């Protein structure tokens, strides 16, 4: 499927790009003792893990349904997204601690033109990855790749802050470096919490969005034979939903006719609403008062 193939390519590009950035950030950060750059290198390490989890999660989610998993393996996307968020959360707390200690002890670092060069290279690489993954996330509605896209975008802003701290060091203002390191850590922390919440919502079977539910009911309302709708339920199946509800039709209709209404409705929902993976409709009869004939 194109969706899973595209995510696979994006995750491989993310792994390669972030390994490159981790190496140059780590080396330059270590030799200059820049806390902002060191924090940025930890961020790249987290990005590598994220890309690897995206690759594995995408591979598992792409498996078709089987006897043990009747609705497929789509929720793997959210399980691996949650793992990504937990690891990123731990890294953000570690880098926050390092930056805070640097702020307290007022540690200076050695300015180097390599700090500027690494910042520029990072921004170019990350913006390219963001542009590519953002386009894919909108096309395929994939939380794993959207998490990567958000991370790439955040990295562009974060590295701009690192660049700012480098420029302040030219006039011997080193406190900015520690503050920027803390800002980077907090930004990563908030991103991790957001991804965790989105993954948690799906794994806990959060209901379909109200706007999508409204679209379903607009389609139902076009069927004049349906007198009432009840027991609407929705369950996440990967990045889509299985929905079920009961329709009430004239009890005088034949079984064939009443179920034909349900079949047509299922097909129309499937062809018009991308978020719906499967529609299950239960048909109940209802007594419809007959119109009195005029004498």
C-alpha positions as CSV (number, residue, x, y, z in Angstrom):
1,X,0.0,0.0,0.0
2,X,1.2,3.5,-0.9
3,X,0.6,4.8,2.6
4,X,2.9,2.4,4.3
5,X,5.6,2.6,1.6
6,X,5.7,6.4,1.8
7,X,6.1,6.2,5.6
8,X,8.8,3.6,5.3
9,X,10.8,5.9,3.0
10,X,10.3,8.9,5.3
11,X,11.4,6.9,8.4
12,X,14.6,5.8,6.6
13,X,15.4,9.3,5.5
14,X,14.8,10.4,9.2
15,X,17.2,7.8,10.5
16,X,20.0,8.7,8.1
17,X,19.6,12.5,8.5
18,X,19.4,12.4,12.3
19,X,22.5,10.1,12.6
20,X,24.4,12.6,10.6
21,X,23.2,15.5,12.8
22,X,23.8,13.6,16.0
23,X,27.5,13.1,15.1
24,X,28.3,16.7,14.1
25,X,26.3,18.2,17.0
26,X,27.8,15.8,19.6
27,X,31.4,16.4,18.4
28,X,31.0,20.2,18.3
29,X,29.0,20.4,21.5
30,X,31.6,18.3,23.4
31,X,34.6,20.3,22.3
32,X,33.0,23.7,22.8
33,X,31.0,22.7,26.0
34,X,27.9,24.4,24.6
35,X,24.9,23.1,26.7
36,X,22.5,24.3,24.0
37,X,24.3,22.2,21.3
38,X,24.6,19.2,23.7
39,X,20.9,19.4,24.3
40,X,20.3,19.6,20.6
41,X,22.4,16.5,20.1
42,X,20.3,14.6,22.6
43,X,17.3,15.8,20.7
44,X,18.8,14.2,17.5
45,X,19.4,11.0,19.4
46,X,15.7,11.0,20.3
47,X,14.9,11.7,16.7
48,X,16.8,8.6,15.6
49,X,14.8,6.5,18.0
50,X,11.6,8.1,16.8
51,X,12.5,7.3,13.2
52,X,13.3,3.7,14.1
53,X,10.0,3.3,16.0
54,X,8.2,4.8,13.0
55,X,9.8,2.3,10.7
56,X,8.9,-0.7,13.0
57,X,5.5,0.6,13.9
58,X,4.7,1.2,10.2
59,X,5.8,-2.3,9.3
60,X,3.6,-3.9,12.0
61,X,0.6,-1.7,11.1
62,X,0.8,-2.6,7.5
63,X,0.1,-6.3,8.2
64,X,-3.4,-7.4,7.0
65,X,-6.1,-8.7,9.3
66,X,-5.8,-12.3,10.4
67,X,-7.6,-14.8,12.7
68,X,-6.0,-13.3,15.8
69,X,-6.4,-9.6,14.7
70,X,-9.7,-9.4,12.8
71,X,-9.5,-5.7,12.4
72,X,-5.9,-5.6,11.3
73,X,-2.8,-4.2,13.1
74,X,-3.5,-0.5,12.6
75,X,-3.2,0.4,16.3
76,X,0.5,-0.5,16.2
77,X,1.0,3.1,14.9
78,X,-0.3,4.4,18.3
79,X,1.6,1.9,20.5
80,X,4.9,2.9,18.9
81,X,4.0,6.5,19.0
82,X,3.4,6.2,22.7
83,X,6.9,4.5,23.1
84,X,8.4,7.4,21.1
85,X,6.8,9.9,23.5
86,X,8.0,8.1,26.6
87,X,11.6,8.0,25.5
88,X,11.5,11.6,24.3
89,X,10.0,12.6,27.7
90,X,13.0,11.0,29.5
91,X,15.5,12.7,27.3
92,X,13.9,16.1,27.7
93,X,14.1,15.8,31.5
94,X,17.7,14.8,31.4
95,X,18.7,17.7,29.2
96,X,16.6,20.1,31.3
97,X,18.6,18.9,34.4
98,X,22.0,19.5,32.6
99,X,21.0,23.0,31.4
100,X,19.7,23.9,34.9
101,X,23.0,22.9,36.5
102,X,24.9,24.9,33.8
103,X,22.7,28.0,34.6
104,X,23.5,27.6,38.4
105,X,27.2,27.1,37.9
106,X,27.5,29.7,35.1
107,X,29.7,27.5,32.9
108,X,31.3,29.2,29.9
109,X,32.0,27.5,26.6
110,X,34.4,28.0,23.8
111,X,32.9,29.8,20.8
112,X,33.7,28.2,17.4
113,X,32.6,28.9,13.9
114,X,31.7,25.2,13.8
115,X,28.8,26.0,16.1
116,X,27.4,28.4,13.5
117,X,28.0,25.9,10.7
118,X,26.3,23.0,12.5
119,X,23.3,25.2,13.2
120,X,22.9,26.2,9.6
121,X,23.3,22.6,8.3
122,X,20.8,21.4,10.9
123,X,18.2,24.0,9.9
124,X,18.6,23.0,6.2
125,X,18.4,19.3,6.8
126,X,15.5,19.5,9.3
127,X,13.4,21.9,7.1
128,X,13.8,19.6,4.2
129,X,12.6,16.6,6.3
130,X,9.8,18.7,7.7
131,X,8.6,19.8,4.3
132,X,8.6,16.2,3.1
133,X,7.0,14.5,6.1
134,X,4.4,17.3,6.6
135,X,3.2,16.7,3.1
136,X,3.0,12.9,3.7
137,X,1.2,13.3,7.1
138,X,-1.6,15.4,5.4
139,X,-1.9,13.0,2.6
140,X,-2.1,9.8,4.6
141,X,-3.3,11.0,8.1
142,X,-0.6,9.0,9.9
143,X,0.2,9.9,13.6
144,X,3.6,8.3,13.4
145,X,4.7,10.4,10.5
146,X,2.9,13.5,11.9
147,X,4.9,13.1,15.1
148,X,8.1,13.0,13.1
149,X,7.0,16.1,11.1
150,X,6.2,18.1,14.2
151,X,9.6,17.0,15.6
152,X,11.4,18.2,12.5
153,X,9.6,21.5,12.6
154,X,10.4,22.0,16.3
155,X,14.0,21.2,15.6
156,X,14.2,24.1,13.1
157,X,13.0,26.5,15.8
158,X,15.2,24.9,18.5
159,X,18.3,25.2,16.3
160,X,17.5,28.9,15.6
161,X,17.6,29.4,19.4
162,X,20.9,27.5,19.6
163,X,22.3,29.8,16.9
164,X,21.1,32.8,19.0
165,X,23.0,31.6,22.1
166,X,26.1,31.1,19.9
167,X,25.9,34.7,18.8
168,X,25.5,36.0,22.4
169,X,28.7,34.1,23.4
170,X,30.6,36.4,21.1
171,X,30.0,39.2,23.6
172,X,30.7,36.9,26.6
173,X,27.1,36.4,27.5
174,X,26.9,32.7,28.3
175,X,23.8,32.6,30.4
176,X,21.7,32.6,27.2
177,X,23.2,29.2,26.3
178,X,21.9,27.5,29.5
179,X,18.5,29.3,29.1
180,X,18.2,28.1,25.5
181,X,19.1,24.6,26.6
182,X,16.2,24.7,29.1
183,X,13.8,26.1,26.5
184,X,14.8,23.2,24.1
185,X,14.2,20.7,26.8
186,X,10.8,22.1,27.7
187,X,9.8,22.2,24.1
188,X,10.7,18.6,23.6
189,X,8.8,17.7,26.8
190,X,5.6,19.4,25.6
191,X,5.9,17.7,22.2
192,X,6.2,14.3,24.0
193,X,3.2,14.9,26.1
194,X,1.1,15.8,23.1
195,X,2.1,12.7,21.2
196,X,1.4,10.6,24.3
197,X,-2.1,12.0,24.7
198,X,-3.0,11.4,21.0
199,X,-1.8,7.8,21.2
200,X,-3.5,7.3,24.5
201,X,-6.8,8.6,23.2
202,X,-6.8,6.1,20.3
203,X,-5.7,3.1,22.4
204,X,-8.5,3.9,24.9
205,X,-11.0,3.9,22.1
206,X,-11.8,7.6,22.0
207,X,-14.9,8.3,19.9
208,X,-14.8,9.6,16.4
209,X,-14.6,13.3,15.9
210,X,-17.9,15.2,16.2
211,X,-17.5,16.7,12.7
212,X,-17.1,13.2,11.1
213,X,-20.1,11.9,13.1
214,X,-22.1,14.9,11.8
215,X,-21.1,13.9,8.2
216,X,-22.4,10.4,8.8
217,X,-25.8,11.7,10.1
218,X,-26.1,14.0,7.1
219,X,-25.9,11.0,4.8
220,X,-28.4,9.1,7.0
221,X,-30.9,12.0,6.9
222,X,-31.0,11.7,3.1
223,X,-32.7,8.3,3.5
224,X,-36.4,9.1,4.0
225,X,-37.1,5.4,4.8
226,X,-35.1,5.7,8.0
227,X,-37.4,7.0,10.7
228,X,-35.0,6.9,13.7
229,X,-31.3,6.3,14.5
230,X,-30.0,4.9,17.8
231,X,-27.1,3.3,19.6
232,X,-24.3,5.1,17.6
233,X,-20.9,3.8,18.6
234,X,-17.4,4.2,17.2
235,X,-14.1,2.4,17.8
236,X,-10.6,3.3,16.4
237,X,-9.1,0.8,14.0
238,X,-5.6,2.2,13.4
239,X,-6.0,5.6,11.8
240,X,-9.7,5.0,10.9
241,X,-12.8,4.0,12.8
242,X,-15.4,1.3,12.8
243,X,-18.8,2.7,13.4
244,X,-22.1,0.9,14.3
245,X,-25.6,2.1,14.8
246,X,-29.2,0.9,14.7
247,X,-31.7,2.2,12.1
248,X,-35.5,2.0,12.5
249,X,-37.6,1.5,9.3
250,X,-41.2,0.8,8.5
251,X,-42.1,-2.6,9.9
252,X,-44.2,-3.3,6.9
253,X,-41.2,-3.4,4.6
254,X,-39.9,-6.8,3.6
255,X,-36.7,-8.1,5.2
256,X,-35.0,-7.8,1.8
257,X,-36.0,-4.2,1.3
258,X,-35.1,-3.0,4.8
259,X,-31.7,-4.6,4.6
260,X,-31.1,-3.1,1.1
261,X,-31.5,0.3,2.8
262,X,-28.8,-0.6,5.3
263,X,-26.5,-2.1,2.5
264,X,-26.8,1.1,0.4
265,X,-26.2,3.3,3.4
266,X,-23.0,1.3,4.3
267,X,-21.6,1.7,0.8
268,X,-22.4,5.4,0.7
269,X,-20.6,6.1,4.0
270,X,-17.6,4.0,2.9
271,X,-17.3,5.9,-0.4
272,X,-17.8,9.4,1.1
273,X,-16.0,9.4,4.5
274,X,-12.4,8.4,4.5
275,X,-12.2,8.2,8.3
276,X,-14.6,5.2,8.4
277,X,-13.0,1.8,8.0
278,X,-16.1,-0.3,8.5
279,X,-19.8,0.5,9.1
280,X,-22.1,-2.1,10.9
281,X,-25.8,-1.3,10.8
282,X,-28.5,-3.1,12.7
283,X,-32.0,-2.9,11.3
284,X,-35.1,-2.7,13.6
285,X,-38.8,-2.4,12.5
286,X,-40.9,0.5,13.8
287,X,-44.6,0.9,13.5
288,X,-45.5,3.7,11.1
289,X,-49.1,5.1,11.4
290,X,-51.0,4.6,8.1
291,X,-52.4,7.7,6.6
292,X,-56.2,7.9,6.7
293,X,-57.9,7.9,3.4
294,X,-60.2,10.8,2.7
295,X,-63.9,9.7,2.3
